[in-house]
Amino acid sequence: MRSIKLVIIALISLAILAYTIAFARFNSLDVSVDFLWGSYLTLPFSAWFGVAMIVGLLIGYGLSAVLLIRQAFHRRRLEKQLSEAQERLRQPLP
């Protein structure tokens, strides 16, 4: 089962690599981006697209990390409240 999963992952990775190479080959037209401070940078379209994908990926990971930290904090707070409630339930009534 593990070897089948490894083969499937390898095939998917090769397909993505082939698609990326084909995309870069067919989208090699130079695109100039004019920045607000007056300078511009010329790169192939596939490079700009790759940069945009990487920036989006990093922003997504950053937002995901923030949400996971908030969720962990909330979970710890709920676990503390639960343990306090269980402790109160274990105490005998006066």
C-alpha positions in Angstrom: 0.0 0.0 0.0 2.8 2.4 0.9 4.6 1.7 -2.4 1.4 2.4 -4.4 1.0 5.7 -2.6 4.7 6.6 -3.3 4.2 5.8 -7.0 1.1 7.9 -7.2 2.8 10.8 -5.5 5.8 10.5 -7.9 3.5 10.4 -11.0 1.6 13.5 -9.8 4.9 15.3 -9.1 6.2 14.4 -12.6 2.9 15.6 -14.2 3.2 18.9 -12.3 6.8 19.3 -13.3 6.0 18.6 -17.0 3.1 21.1 -16.9 5.4 23.8 -15.3 8.0 23.3 -17.9 5.4 23.5 -20.7 3.9 26.6 -19.1 7.3 28.3 -18.9 8.1 27.3 -22.5 4.9 28.7 -24.0 4.7 31.8 -21.8 8.2 33.2 -22.3 7.0 36.7 -23.5 8.7 39.5 -21.6 6.4 41.6 -19.4 7.5 44.9 -17.9 6.1 46.0 -14.6 6.3 49.7 -13.8 6.6 50.3 -10.1 5.2 53.4 -8.4 8.7 54.9 -7.8 9.4 55.1 -11.5 11.6 52.0 -12.1 10.4 49.0 -14.0 11.5 45.4 -14.2 11.2 43.1 -17.2 10.9 39.4 -16.7 9.1 36.6 -18.7 5.4 36.1 -17.9 6.1 32.7 -16.4 8.6 34.2 -13.9 6.0 36.9 -12.8 3.4 34.2 -12.5 5.8 32.0 -10.4 6.6 35.0 -8.1 2.9 35.7 -7.6 2.3 32.0 -6.8 5.1 32.0 -4.2 4.0 35.2 -2.6 0.4 33.9 -2.4 1.7 30.7 -0.9 3.7 32.5 1.8 0.7 34.8 2.6 -1.5 31.7 2.9 0.9 29.9 5.2 1.3 33.0 7.3 -2.5 33.4 7.7 -2.9 29.7 8.4 -0.2 29.9 11.1 -2.0 32.8 12.8 -5.3 31.0 12.7 -3.7 27.8 14.1 -2.1 29.7 16.9 -5.4 31.4 17.8 -7.1 28.0 17.7 -4.5 26.4 20.0 -4.8 29.3 22.5 -8.6 28.9 22.5 -8.3 25.1 22.9 -5.9 25.5 25.9 -8.3 28.0 27.5 -11.3 25.6 27.1 -9.2 22.7 28.5 -8.4 24.8 31.5 -12.0 25.6 32.0 -13.0 22.0 31.6 -10.4 20.8 34.2 -11.6 23.5 36.6 -15.2 22.4 36.2 -14.3 18.8 36.7 -12.4 19.7 39.8 -15.4 21.5 41.2 -17.6 18.5 40.4 -15.2 16.2 42.3 -15.5 18.3 45.5 -18.1 17.2 48.0 -21.1 19.3 48.5 -21.1 21.4 51.7 
